[in-house]
Amino acid sequence: MAGGGLTDKPKVIEYLFAGRYDVKTKKVSEPIVNSDDLVAAIAYCNVHFGTKLSTKNPANFLKDYLRSPKRNDAWPAKLKTARFTARQKYRKKRVFAFVEYSEKEPFPDPFVLRRKAVEHSVETVSLPSDARALGRADEAWLIQVCVHQRVIQTHFGLYSSLDVLDIFHLQNSVKATPEIDALFLMTYRKNKEIKKALVTFEAKRNEPILADQIRAQVAYIAKQCSLKAALKDVTTIVPVAGRAEDRAGERVVALFDMAPIQVAEGAAAYDSETEHLLTLAIQNGVAYRFKPKVSGI
């Protein structure tokens, strides 16, 4: 959505919140903002408050805002005082929902490497030097490099607490709401029993990893497993997220794996539209460095 971003979007958010928040009860009358509500609010604020936002793509309104590392600083003071943040919503023309928060910031980032996180070097001599030089600074290239250099397989082979037997890349850019950057098939052993899982991969470049986006991806894939006969033997979904970022003056991919989520739990959350209640329990965070360096990472 073109326009004022961190300058104008908070004004629209505050306008929507003011119309729904009861100062006496400290509750919102209707927490969910759908696309029609948002478009009307943008149009009003453009006329009355001088904002300059487009109404053409309301679905990405909050997602684009959350991409900024300054999203907490720009959040409206009135919402901070009332202790309300916003959570992305998906499907049925929903855009976001106002929710209370108890953390220090409206949008905390749990996907942060520990200062003493393991650092692992990944060879890239198997990636042609021309490709390394021509790499684009975008997420599609980041995903391609991670898949080609088998970063996900390395992570689960060396650093996961799961007893992984094998993992295979299925596809990129799974069309869903939200889209899933890559999908893998995994088998692992638990208590002498062989389990089958689908691994979702969310990739970012210099942007925050959005937990609710991952939860929605997990719920969608779990629902597909419950519907498709060929996927009936898949019992769990394993979320993974990676972000290309600066670390000690060099570029790394910070990779985080999360605890498996049962298909039945994810599918139920999808059906009841409570994806935001799924627990994302980060298990490991590892910094991967590519050697030689790869342009665009």
BAFI-3210 file (N, C-alpha, C; in Angstrom, 3 decimals, decimal comma, padded with zeros to 6 digits):
// residues 297
n [1|2|3|4|5|6|7|8|9|10|11|12|13|14|15|16|17|18|19|20|21|22|23|24|25|26|27|28|29|30|31|32|33|34|35|36|37|38|39|40|41|42|43|44|45|46|47|48|49|50|51|52|53|54|55|56|57|58|59|60|61|62|63|64|65|66|67|68|69|70|71|72|73|74|75|76|77|78|79|80|81|82|83|84|85|86|87|88|89|90|91|92|93|94|95|96|97|98|99|100|101|102|103|104|105|106|107|108|109|110|111|112|113|114|115|116|117|118|119|120|121|122|123|124|125|126|127|128|129|130|131|132|133|134|135|136|137|138|139|140|141|142|143|144|145|146|147|148|149|150|151|152|153|154|155|156|157|158|159|160|161|162|163|164|165|166|167|168|169|170|171|172|173|174|175|176|177|178|179|180|181|182|183|184|185|186|187|188|189|190|191|192|193|194|195|196|197|198|199|200|201|202|203|204|205|206|207|208|209|210|211|212|213|214|215|216|217|218|219|220|221|222|223|224|225|226|227|228|229|230|231|232|233|234|235|236|237|238|239|240|241|242|243|244|245|246|247|248|249|250|251|252|253|254|255|256|257|258|259|260|261|262|263|264|265|266|267|268|269|270|271|272|273|274|275|276|277|278|279|280|281|282|283|284|285|286|287|288|289|290|291|292|293|294|295|296|297]
n.u [000,853|000,774|002,194|002,160|003,160|004,925|004,320|001,687|000,010|-000,243|-001,999|-004,404|-004,868|-005,160|-007,462|-009,387|-009,280|-010,147|-012,833|-013,826|-013,048|-013,832|-013,513|-014,262|-014,807|-012,526|-012,322|-012,607|-015,222|-015,581|-013,199|-012,078|-010,916|-012,080|-011,564|-013,300|-013,929|-011,391|-010,722|-012,657|-011,868|-009,309|-009,943|-011,398|-009,453|-007,584|-008,942|-009,654|-007,473|-005,238|-003,686|-001,959|-002,680|-003,081|-006,039|-006,063|-004,964|-005,831|-005,418|-002,729|-002,087|-001,430|000,609|002,628|003,243|004,277|006,669|008,630|011,474|011,028|008,503|007,435|008,146|006,690|004,087|000,800|000,542|-001,741|-002,783|-000,723|-000,861|-003,347|-002,712|-002,958|-002,384|-001,984|-003,082|-002,360|-004,885|-006,522|-008,202|-011,704|-011,972|-010,803|-008,468|-006,902|-006,774|-007,600|-005,882|-005,226|-002,114|000,616|003,301|006,524|006,699|004,519|004,869|006,682|009,777|010,512|012,292|015,238|018,665|020,675|023,408|025,574|025,007|025,177|027,372|027,477|029,245|028,506|029,235|029,621|030,768|029,696|027,710|027,455|029,944|029,106|026,394|026,578|027,566|025,574|023,398|020,242|018,900|016,601|013,769|013,078|015,468|016,983|015,577|015,961|018,756|019,045|017,654|019,092|021,650|021,094|020,418|018,327|018,233|020,783|020,483|018,523|019,808|022,025|021,482|018,900|016,624|015,046|014,892|015,798|015,221|015,068|014,806|013,125|012,976|010,016|008,511|008,543|007,077|004,290|000,986|-001,088|-002,978|-001,552|001,008|003,312|006,730|008,484|008,271|008,801|009,259|009,416|010,724|010,835|012,038|010,288|010,180|010,713|008,910|008,047|007,565|005,816|006,223|005,346|007,325|007,234|008,536|009,476|010,761|012,755|014,241|016,231|014,013|011,427|010,491|007,303|005,272|002,511|001,980|003,381|001,965|-000,532|000,217|000,947|-001,523|-003,004|-001,627|-001,892|-004,644|-004,920|-003,663|-005,502|-007,557|-006,743|-006,376|-003,935|-002,211|-002,723|-001,060|000,663|001,472|002,330|003,218|006,055|007,323|009,590|011,773|013,632|016,017|017,830|020,485|022,569|025,471|027,904|029,321|029,156|027,182|024,561|022,391|019,886|018,529|015,642|014,161|011,045|008,963|007,261|003,892|000,790|-001,128|-003,895|-004,400|-003,608|-005,362|-007,831|-007,568|-007,527|-010,145|-011,676|-010,815|-008,807|-006,069|-004,132|-003,726|-002,090|000,841|004,101|006,988|010,181|012,989|015,709|018,250|020,310|023,172|023,913|026,606|027,581|030,118|032,230|031,098|027,726|026,151|023,486|022,462]
n.v [-001,187|002,003|005,158|007,055|005,247|004,681|007,173|007,956|005,673|005,033|007,080|006,391|003,950|004,793|006,354|004,373|002,854|004,693|004,900|002,547|002,003|001,886|004,076|003,873|001,110|000,091|-001,532|-002,831|-002,421|-003,837|-005,877|-006,770|-005,581|-005,201|-005,299|-003,466|-001,707|-000,649|000,566|002,578|004,060|004,916|006,538|008,539|009,620|010,537|012,700|014,311|014,376|014,694|012,540|010,326|007,835|004,859|003,099|000,697|-001,811|-003,126|-005,477|-005,809|-003,831|-003,803|-005,720|-004,589|-002,405|-003,681|-004,622|-002,801|-002,019|-000,027|-000,157|-000,362|002,061|003,845|003,268|004,315|006,606|006,694|004,118|002,675|003,605|002,610|000,005|-001,630|-003,600|-004,717|-007,477|-009,478|-010,623|-013,138|-014,217|-014,080|-011,327|-010,044|-007,923|-006,985|-007,273|-005,603|-006,100|-006,712|-006,205|-007,430|-007,398|-005,695|-004,156|-003,199|-004,842|-007,310|-008,996|-012,202|-013,589|-013,442|-013,787|-015,287|-013,770|-015,466|-017,356|-020,338|-020,423|-021,281|-022,342|-022,380|-023,989|-022,475|-023,012|-024,843|-023,503|-021,797|-019,341|-017,194|-017,079|-016,476|-013,909|-012,530|-012,493|-011,491|-008,888|-009,930|-011,768|-014,067|-014,923|-015,413|-017,613|-019,443|-019,834|-020,909|-023,305|-024,530|-024,785|-026,424|-025,646|-025,924|-028,717|-029,115|-027,791|-029,319|-031,723|-031,309|-029,589|-029,739|-030,905|-032,968|-036,349|-036,691|-038,404|-038,138|-035,446|-033,582|-031,287|-029,914|-027,841|-024,362|-021,169|-021,655|-021,367|-019,793|-018,328|-016,707|-016,649|-019,400|-019,655|-021,823|-025,420|-028,464|-032,025|-034,148|-036,913|-038,351|-039,850|-040,811|-041,946|-044,572|-044,720|-043,970|-040,819|-038,562|-035,379|-032,071|-029,352|-025,971|-023,040|-019,813|-016,896|-013,994|-010,809|-008,626|-007,781|-007,896|-011,104|-012,399|-013,612|-014,287|-014,645|-016,976|-018,738|-018,759|-019,929|-022,490|-023,424|-023,462|-025,388|-027,603|-027,950|-028,667|-031,130|-032,557|-032,742|-033,929|-037,111|-038,251|-037,110|-038,025|-039,456|-037,632|-036,231|-034,062|-030,534|-028,653|-025,628|-023,331|-020,557|-018,019|-015,374|-013,052|-011,135|-008,596|-009,471|-009,057|-007,534|-009,006|-010,733|-012,930|-015,806|-016,035|-018,715|-020,318|-022,998|-024,432|-026,029|-029,084|-028,992|-030,446|-031,904|-032,149|-030,201|-027,843|-027,851|-027,652|-025,106|-023,620|-024,057|-022,916|-020,383|-019,479|-019,248|-017,614|-018,496|-020,667|-022,203|-021,089|-022,422|-021,685|-023,610|-023,775|-021,458|-020,546|-019,136|-018,845|-018,683|-017,867|-019,180|-019,084|-015,579|-014,629|-012,659|-010,408|-011,689]
n.w [000,000|-001,068|000,032|003,131|005,099|008,029|008,951|008,203|008,508|011,313|012,082|010,846|012,090|014,746|014,469|013,790|016,121|018,074|017,496|018,450|021,015|024,438|026,952|029,620|030,161|029,138|026,922|023,557|021,225|018,841|017,848|015,400|012,313|009,149|005,534|004,305|006,410|006,833|004,378|004,294|006,532|005,766|003,564|004,878|006,620|004,783|003,700|005,929|007,713|006,237|005,411|003,137|001,784|-000,151|-001,187|-002,407|-001,769|000,806|002,279|002,808|004,573|007,427|007,454|005,865|007,462|009,739|008,829|009,277|011,266|013,053|014,007|016,598|017,824|016,272|016,826|017,767|020,478|022,102|021,875|022,994|025,612|026,349|026,187|023,887|021,037|017,626|015,673|012,912|010,672|008,707|005,703|004,759|004,270|006,399|008,083|010,316|013,945|016,959|019,937|023,390|025,144|027,137|027,150|027,032|024,715|021,957|019,718|020,144|019,364|019,097|017,609|017,766|017,624|020,155|021,923|022,117|020,205|018,230|015,454|012,114|009,301|005,857|002,883|-000,316|-002,703|-004,342|-005,516|-008,476|-009,294|-010,848|-010,234|-007,517|-007,698|-009,033|-007,402|-006,112|-004,030|-002,472|-001,084|-002,514|-003,718|-001,434|-000,360|-002,428|-002,316|000,284|-000,049|-002,161|-001,034|001,013|003,633|005,486|005,786|006,864|009,306|010,689|010,705|012,329|014,538|015,587|018,104|017,431|016,326|013,451|010,434|007,630|005,263|002,829|000,160|-000,994|-002,407|-003,487|-002,646|-001,841|-002,590|-000,565|002,152|004,625|001,992|001,740|002,053|001,524|001,445|003,140|003,375|006,099|007,945|011,149|014,207|017,074|020,261|019,338|017,301|013,954|012,635|010,483|009,045|007,894|006,953|007,367|005,892|006,558|005,240|005,643|004,889|006,384|007,791|010,320|011,579|011,427|013,835|013,893|011,227|010,675|012,310|011,012|008,597|009,453|010,417|008,055|006,444|008,096|007,988|005,289|005,365|006,862|005,093|002,681|001,338|000,658|002,417|004,912|006,590|007,617|010,601|012,087|012,036|011,399|012,151|010,616|010,537|008,869|008,737|006,862|007,944|009,545|011,381|013,655|011,804|009,466|006,969|007,779|007,887|010,070|011,581|012,789|014,434|015,383|017,889|017,060|015,843|016,345|013,727|014,047|015,987|014,652|012,432|013,725|014,830|012,506|011,553|013,604|013,512|015,181|014,935|016,019|018,578|018,547|019,747|019,375|019,901|020,156|019,419|018,669|017,677|015,104|013,534|010,201|008,028|004,770|002,751|-000,018|000,129|-000,700|-003,023|-002,322|-000,109]
ca.u [000,000|001,629|001,855|002,938|003,795|005,011|003,785|000,238|-000,746|-000,656|-003,155|-005,579|-005,063|-005,688|-008,846|-010,205|-009,305|-010,953|-014,249|-014,197|-012,557|-014,618|-012,571|-014,727|-014,620|-011,200|-012,494|-013,020|-016,526|-015,383|-011,748|-011,633|-011,046|-012,071|-011,064|-014,237|-013,694|-010,096|-010,803|-013,437|-011,049|-008,244|-010,553|-011,745|-008,221|-006,980|-009,670|-009,723|-006,209|-004,151|-002,876|-001,860|-002,599|-003,912|-007,060|-006,116|-004,529|-005,979|-004,977|-001,327|-001,922|-000,679|001,823|003,644|003,646|005,063|007,980|009,598|012,056|010,586|007,052|007,072|008,287|005,672|002,735|000,150|000,699|-003,014|-002,908|000,262|-001,398|-004,444|-002,092|-003,522|-001,596|-002,796|-002,670|-002,808|-005,942|-006,538|-009,454|-012,999|-011,807|-010,271|-007,125|-006,230|-007,635|-007,032|-005,779|-004,445|-000,798|001,237|004,746|007,113|006,425|003,339|005,248|007,965|010,391|011,174|013,239|016,508|019,740|021,418|024,742|026,498|024,382|026,065|027,586|027,814|029,633|027,934|030,012|028,864|031,521|028,816|026,852|028,352|030,394|028,248|025,168|026,908|027,786|024,352|022,307|019,373|018,609|015,185|013,490|013,054|016,848|017,356|014,969|016,635|020,087|018,866|017,256|020,178|022,774|020,573|020,548|017,307|018,680|021,917|019,987|017,859|020,763|023,057|021,124|017,547|016,448|014,304|015,689|015,370|015,721|015,300|014,031|013,145|012,341|008,868|008,222|008,612|005,942|003,012|-000,086|-001,995|-003,170|-000,535|001,846|004,375|007,907|008,957|007,683|009,653|008,712|010,362|010,393|011,665|011,719|009,900|009,851|010,813|007,863|008,386|006,573|005,975|005,862|005,611|008,086|006,980|009,696|009,198|012,041|012,747|015,534|016,298|012,682|010,989|009,727|005,988|004,813|001,135|002,039|003,794|000,837|-001,539|000,755|000,847|-002,938|-003,437|-001,052|-002,529|-005,985|-004,761|-003,355|-006,733|-008,502|-006,211|-006,102|-002,508|-001,448|-003,268|-000,005|001,402|000,861|002,768|003,769|007,227|007,596|010,962|011,859|014,996|016,142|019,159|020,717|023,958|025,927|029,347|029,900|028,990|025,809|024,238|020,976|019,491|017,508|014,978|013,169|010,062|008,467|006,197|002,490|-000,023|-002,036|-005,260|-004,459|-003,550|-006,597|-008,892|-007,363|-007,959|-011,610|-012,265|-010,218|-008,018|-004,671|-003,248|-003,510|-001,100|002,090|005,351|008,056|011,468|013,871|017,108|018,553|021,676|023,587|024,593|027,405|027,917|031,518|032,369|029,893|026,747|025,530|022,043|022,130]
ca.v [000,000|003,169|006,304|007,535|004,234|004,887|008,496|008,038|004,505|005,149|007,980|005,604|002,967|005,511|006,735|003,173|002,468|005,666|004,621|001,246|001,850|002,472|004,519|003,416|-000,338|-000,213|-002,614|-002,422|-002,987|-004,800|-005,898|-007,107|-004,577|-005,845|-004,439|-002,356|-000,758|-000,004|001,453|003,757|004,852|005,553|007,616|009,613|010,254|011,267|013,953|015,134|014,468|014,928|011,362|010,075|006,384|004,239|002,158|-000,387|-003,113|-003,089|-006,722|-005,699|-002,610|-004,025|-006,468|-003,642|-001,611|-004,516|-004,892|-001,801|-002,212|001,081|-000,283|-000,108|003,498|004,599|002,869|005,479|006,723|006,373|002,661|002,218|003,913|001,666|-001,321|-002,396|-003,778|-005,246|-008,795|-009,758|-011,612|-013,634|-014,780|-013,425|-009,869|-009,489|-007,365|-007,109|-007,179|-004,943|-007,021|-006,203|-006,818|-007,275|-007,317|-004,361|-003,447|-003,700|-005,886|-007,904|-009,868|-013,333|-014,223|-012,730|-014,702|-015,022|-013,223|-016,590|-018,371|-021,125|-019,917|-022,415|-021,945|-023,182|-023,805|-022,042|-023,288|-025,637|-022,531|-021,161|-017,994|-016,223|-016,970|-015,768|-012,499|-011,924|-012,651|-010,335|-008,563|-010,154|-012,996|-015,216|-015,378|-015,978|-018,937|-020,297|-020,177|-021,810|-024,619|-025,102|-025,129|-027,392|-025,067|-026,526|-030,075|-028,991|-027,384|-030,425|-032,808|-031,015|-028,760|-029,973|-031,926|-034,067|-037,430|-036,614|-039,462|-037,521|-034,241|-033,386|-030,057|-030,186|-026,739|-022,982|-020,276|-022,363|-020,379|-019,886|-017,019|-016,084|-017,550|-020,097|-019,485|-023,142|-026,536|-029,652|-033,247|-034,691|-038,058|-038,376|-040,928|-040,401|-043,131|-045,729|-044,646|-043,088|-039,771|-037,786|-033,974|-031,062|-028,238|-024,695|-022,146|-018,390|-016,219|-012,529|-010,175|-007,344|-007,429|-008,760|-012,323|-012,178|-014,864|-014,618|-015,130|-018,380|-019,500|-018,916|-020,898|-023,811|-023,810|-023,771|-026,665|-028,642|-028,161|-029,417|-032,512|-033,193|-032,862|-034,706|-038,501|-038,546|-036,512|-038,511|-039,979|-036,512|-036,016|-032,815|-029,445|-028,079|-024,303|-022,833|-019,186|-017,552|-013,960|-012,578|-009,939|-008,309|-009,993|-008,829|-006,978|-009,902|-011,162|-014,306|-016,184|-016,498|-019,738|-020,745|-024,071|-024,421|-027,347|-029,593|-028,741|-031,544|-031,572|-031,993|-028,905|-026,790|-027,866|-027,132|-023,661|-023,066|-024,106|-022,015|-019,061|-019,128|-019,528|-016,813|-019,171|-021,734|-021,905|-021,206|-022,606|-021,721|-024,623|-023,456|-020,361|-020,717|-018,177|-019,510|-017,802|-018,485|-018,998|-017,627|-014,775|-014,642|-011,351|-010,355|-012,242]
ca.w [000,000|-001,209|000,864|004,253|005,933|009,470|009,293|008,016|008,955|012,716|012,193|010,472|013,164|015,913|014,144|013,917|017,536|018,814|017,266|018,995|022,376|025,515|027,984|030,934|030,308|028,604|025,964|022,214|020,910|017,757|017,663|014,043|011,261|007,838|004,463|004,082|007,500|006,637|003,211|004,695|007,454|004,981|002,792|005,809|007,110|003,669|003,523|007,136|008,440|005,299|005,101|001,696|001,656|-001,182|-000,710|-003,386|-001,254|002,268|002,924|003,214|005,367|008,657|007,156|005,410|008,624|010,651|008,249|009,707|012,602|013,904|014,177|017,994|018,081|015,532|017,258|018,392|021,932|022,758|021,944|023,972|026,938|026,594|026,129|022,780|019,834|016,534|015,214|011,556|010,475|007,341|005,172|004,980|004,171|007,639|007,928|011,611|015,126|018,129|021,071|024,520|025,289|028,449|026,971|027,118|023,465|021,248|018,772|020,536|018,365|019,758|016,695|017,898|017,999|021,382|021,666|021,961|019,351|017,371|014,104|011,256|007,945|004,775|001,659|-001,490|-003,924|-005,208|-006,193|-009,449|-008,930|-011,541|-009,441|-006,283|-008,016|-009,570|-006,442|-005,894|-002,631|-002,197|-000,349|-003,422|-003,854|-000,130|-000,282|-003,409|-001,799|001,433|-000,565|-002,960|-000,154|001,981|004,973|006,368|006,085|007,780|010,619|011,373|010,870|013,320|015,689|016,084|019,137|016,826|015,751|012,055|009,562|006,330|004,971|001,384|-000,285|-001,851|-003,322|-003,028|-002,926|-001,728|-002,638|000,579|002,783|003,772|001,199|002,465|001,205|001,083|002,184|003,155|003,973|007,075|008,798|012,348|015,137|018,419|021,077|018,445|016,286|012,844|012,417|009,262|009,272|006,873|007,512|006,704|005,974|006,362|005,045|005,636|004,652|007,102|008,286|011,425|011,331|012,025|014,443|013,500|009,855|010,765|012,879|009,963|007,647|010,087|010,447|006,678|006,020|008,912|007,432|004,049|005,746|007,347|003,974|001,560|001,714|000,472|003,515|006,183|007,463|008,189|011,924|012,702|011,240|012,070|011,580|010,579|010,022|008,686|008,371|006,504|008,743|009,901|012,676|013,833|010,587|008,322|006,711|008,145|007,916|011,405|011,361|014,022|014,329|016,462|018,273|016,193|016,191|015,844|012,623|014,577|016,669|013,647|011,637|014,585|014,919|011,216|011,490|014,602|013,280|016,372|014,623|016,868|019,854|018,399|020,441|018,635|020,892|019,476|019,988|018,406|016,774|014,621|012,508|009,087|007,170|003,484|002,348|-000,174|000,306|-001,779|-003,210|-002,095|001,200]
c.u [000,888|001,233|002,713|003,511|003,745|004,499|002,268|-000,542|-001,128|-001,862|-004,450|-005,900|-005,676|-007,137|-009,793|-010,359|-010,221|-012,441|-014,740|-013,854|-013,435|-013,672|-012,961|-014,446|-013,228|-011,228|-012,837|-014,315|-016,439|-013,898|-011,291|-011,930|-011,004|-011,675|-011,982|-014,067|-012,429|-010,123|-011,557|-012,620|-009,923|-008,801|-010,883|-010,483|-007,501|-007,621|-009,507|-008,395|-004,997|-003,247|-002,925|-001,649|-003,523|-004,908|-007,072|-005,743|-004,621|-005,450|-003,549|-001,055|-001,053|000,631|002,951|004,142|004,596|006,443|009,049|010,159|011,643|009,091|006,609|007,128|007,156|004,247|002,090|000,240|-000,589|-003,218|-001,900|-000,254|-002,502|-003,974|-002,770|-002,534|-002,537|-002,214|-003,207|-003,907|-006,005|-007,923|-010,668|-012,879|-011,288|-008,829|-006,331|-007,245|-006,891|-007,028|-004,939|-003,088|-000,229|002,756|005,226|006,761|005,177|003,662|006,619|008,477|011,114|012,260|014,537|017,564|020,362|022,825|025,748|025,894|025,432|026,161|028,124|028,122|029,065|028,746|029,100|029,671|030,707|027,777|027,746|028,696|029,571|026,956|025,428|027,065|026,511|023,182|021,544|019,129|017,116|014,990|013,494|014,459|017,341|016,825|015,683|017,999|019,973|018,492|018,425|021,338|022,341|020,733|019,549|017,739|019,852|021,441|019,373|018,799|021,723|022,546|019,725|017,542|015,636|015,275|015,278|016,031|015,997|014,390|014,227|012,382|011,232|008,622|008,436|007,297|004,611|001,900|-001,101|-002,186|-002,794|000,273|002,944|005,598|008,463|008,356|008,577|008,876|009,781|009,820|011,358|011,175|011,387|009,438|009,738|009,725|008,280|007,236|006,865|005,457|006,075|006,272|007,772|008,184|009,272|010,524|011,854|014,163|015,498|014,944|012,308|010,260|008,419|005,402|003,417|001,065|002,425|002,654|-000,230|-001,075|000,617|-000,600|-003,425|-002,921|-001,667|-003,916|-005,912|-004,460|-004,605|-007,721|-008,046|-005,811|-004,623|-001,639|-001,911|-002,202|000,898|000,734|001,231|003,238|004,917|007,527|009,085|010,930|013,315|015,019|017,599|019,382|022,215|024,269|027,448|030,009|029,809|027,522|025,637|022,754|020,702|018,317|016,971|014,020|012,292|009,523|007,343|004,803|001,651|-000,978|-003,448|-005,422|-004,472|-004,815|-007,770|-008,788|-007,789|-009,486|-012,257|-011,727|-009,476|-006,536|-003,723|-002,968|-002,507|000,222|003,278|006,490|009,390|012,403|015,343|017,205|020,019|021,961|024,386|025,297|027,742|029,360|031,793|031,028|029,012|026,082|024,027|021,608|022,393]
c.v [001,237|004,255|006,409|006,534|004,546|006,260|008,504|006,853|004,566|006,068|007,243|004,587|003,628|005,933|005,537|002,767|003,392|005,396|003,339|001,093|002,597|002,807|003,985|001,932|-000,793|-001,429|-002,035|-003,142|-004,045|-004,837|-006,084|-005,974|-005,310|-004,846|-003,264|-001,274|000,052|000,976|002,727|004,659|005,580|006,745|008,811|010,368|011,024|012,640|014,873|015,322|014,644|013,744|011,102|008,585|005,884|003,276|000,882|-001,758|-003,171|-004,333|-006,632|-004,509|-002,837|-004,759|-005,539|-002,774|-002,409|-004,848|-003,934|-002,134|-001,105|001,011|-000,014|001,382|004,294|004,279|004,022|005,461|006,340|004,865|002,070|002,448|002,944|000,219|-002,208|-002,422|-004,267|-006,570|-009,001|-010,813|-011,966|-014,198|-013,908|-011,899|-009,235|-009,027|-007,483|-006,999|-006,439|-005,935|-006,372|-006,898|-006,520|-007,180|-005,873|-003,523|-004,000|-004,874|-006,456|-008,849|-011,008|-013,969|-013,425|-013,728|-014,303|-014,537|-014,345|-017,717|-019,090|-020,469|-021,056|-021,905|-022,925|-022,926|-023,335|-022,230|-024,158|-024,768|-021,771|-019,725|-016,920|-016,000|-016,202|-014,268|-011,793|-011,969|-011,369|-010,122|-008,705|-011,522|-014,229|-015,793|-015,998|-017,401|-019,900|-020,753|-021,161|-023,213|-025,278|-025,567|-025,984|-026,919|-025,702|-027,942|-030,058|-028,697|-028,572|-031,621|-032,585|-030,381|-029,003|-031,046|-033,110|-035,099|-037,584|-037,714|-038,936|-036,311|-033,898|-032,108|-030,391|-029,079|-025,398|-022,277|-021,032|-021,327|-020,642|-018,474|-017,148|-017,122|-018,149|-020,129|-020,807|-024,209|-027,762|-030,817|-033,855|-035,980|-038,036|-039,481|-040,339|-041,634|-044,390|-045,762|-043,627|-042,111|-039,058|-036,375|-033,170|-029,879|-026,984|-023,785|-020,732|-017,650|-014,709|-012,031|-008,789|-006,875|-008,342|-010,005|-012,205|-013,498|-015,253|-015,112|-016,607|-019,236|-019,764|-019,924|-022,321|-024,305|-024,206|-025,138|-027,821|-028,973|-028,966|-030,883|-033,263|-033,460|-033,842|-036,108|-038,836|-038,004|-037,007|-039,031|-038,881|-036,135|-034,678|-031,814|-028,838|-026,723|-023,952|-021,428|-018,781|-016,098|-013,652|-011,239|-009,745|-008,892|-009,855|-008,404|-007,857|-010,284|-012,636|-014,542|-016,753|-017,447|-020,245|-021,901|-024,053|-025,819|-027,782|-029,276|-029,845|-031,073|-031,321|-030,637|-027,761|-026,700|-027,318|-025,615|-022,974|-022,979|-023,093|-020,589|-018,550|-019,468|-018,804|-017,462|-020,325|-021,302|-022,124|-021,244|-022,758|-022,695|-024,256|-022,258|-020,430|-019,686|-018,919|-018,473|-018,547|-018,144|-019,775|-016,901|-014,816|-013,275|-011,433|-010,898|-011,201]
c.w [000,000|-000,222|002,087|005,205|007,420|009,892|009,267|008,573|010,429|012,914|011,866|011,564|014,397|015,690|014,300|015,377|018,336|018,654|017,893|020,477|023,374|026,670|029,358|031,152|029,883|027,682|024,600|021,866|019,815|017,422|016,220|013,064|009,922|006,758|004,186|005,152|007,244|005,474|003,561|005,617|006,721|004,205|003,685|006,250|006,006|003,494|004,739|007,861|007,529|005,052|003,597|001,450|000,555|-000,537|-001,550|-002,817|000,262|002,970|003,450|004,121|006,602|008,387|006,724|006,558|009,522|010,112|008,765|011,085|013,573|014,219|015,613|018,320|017,448|015,986|018,023|019,917|022,665|022,869|022,918|025,389|027,323|026,575|025,091|021,618|018,733|016,069|013,800|011,556|008,992|007,001|005,523|005,071|005,454|007,423|009,226|012,729|016,225|019,294|022,162|024,569|026,665|028,360|027,061|025,903|022,801|020,335|019,146|019,446|019,068|018,901|016,651|018,356|019,333|021,033|021,410|021,123|018,510|016,000|013,243|009,854|006,922|003,510|000,524|-002,771|-004,882|-005,907|-007,173|-009,064|-009,623|-010,768|-008,153|-006,533|-008,436|-008,595|-006,177|-004,402|-002,375|-001,559|-001,248|-003,603|-002,553|000,000|-001,211|-002,903|-000,627|000,986|-001,281|-002,086|001,029|003,427|005,942|006,762|007,068|009,194|011,370|011,558|012,022|014,617|016,260|017,167|018,613|016,257|014,285|011,236|008,163|006,162|003,500|001,024|-001,276|-002,875|-002,647|-003,325|-002,958|-001,639|-001,544|001,102|004,253|003,007|002,059|001,562|000,690|001,991|002,023|003,769|004,865|007,685|009,979|013,286|016,504|019,187|020,222|017,371|015,214|012,609|011,094|009,512|008,003|007,563|006,704|006,921|005,616|006,308|004,994|005,357|005,286|007,624|009,447|010,919|012,095|012,523|013,983|012,060|009,839|011,303|011,817|008,911|008,190|010,064|009,062|006,243|006,810|008,374|006,135|004,336|006,199|006,213|002,901|002,018|001,628|001,604|004,884|007,139|008,012|009,508|012,557|011,646|012,047|011,431|011,680|010,004|009,914|008,260|008,033|007,200|008,981|011,277|012,724|012,532|009,358|008,175|007,087|007,887|009,304|011,236|012,694|013,711|015,566|016,715|017,340|016,748|015,554|014,749|013,131|015,259|015,657|012,823|012,440|014,723|013,632|011,157|012,428|014,493|014,514|016,152|015,573|018,219|019,752|019,043|019,521|019,652|020,157|020,196|019,839|017,476|016,393|013,536|011,439|008,225|005,880|003,110|001,062|-000,034|-000,930|-001,868|-002,972|-000,761|002,282]
res [m|a|g|g|g|l|t|d|k|p|k|v|i|e|y|l|f|a|g|r|y|d|v|k|t|k|k|v|s|e|p|i|v|n|s|d|d|l|v|a|a|i|a|y|c|n|v|h|f|g|t|k|l|s|t|k|n|p|a|n|f|l|k|d|y|l|r|s|p|k|r|n|d|a|w|p|a|k|l|k|t|a|r|f|t|a|r|q|k|y|r|k|k|r|v|f|a|f|v|e|y|s|e|k|e|p|f|p|d|p|f|v|l|r|r|k|a|v|e|h|s|v|e|t|v|s|l|p|s|d|a|r|a|l|g|r|a|d|e|a|w|l|i|q|v|c|v|h|q|r|v|i|q|t|h|f|g|l|y|s|s|l|d|v|l|d|i|f|h|l|q|n|s|v|k|a|t|p|e|i|d|a|l|f|l|m|t|y|r|k|n|k|e|i|k|k|a|l|v|t|f|e|a|k|r|n|e|p|i|l|a|d|q|i|r|a|q|v|a|y|i|a|k|q|c|s|l|k|a|a|l|k|d|v|t|t|i|v|p|v|a|g|r|a|e|d|r|a|g|e|r|v|v|a|l|f|d|m|a|p|i|q|v|a|e|g|a|a|a|y|d|s|e|t|e|h|l|l|t|l|a|i|q|n|g|v|a|y|r|f|k|p|k|v|s|g|i]
***
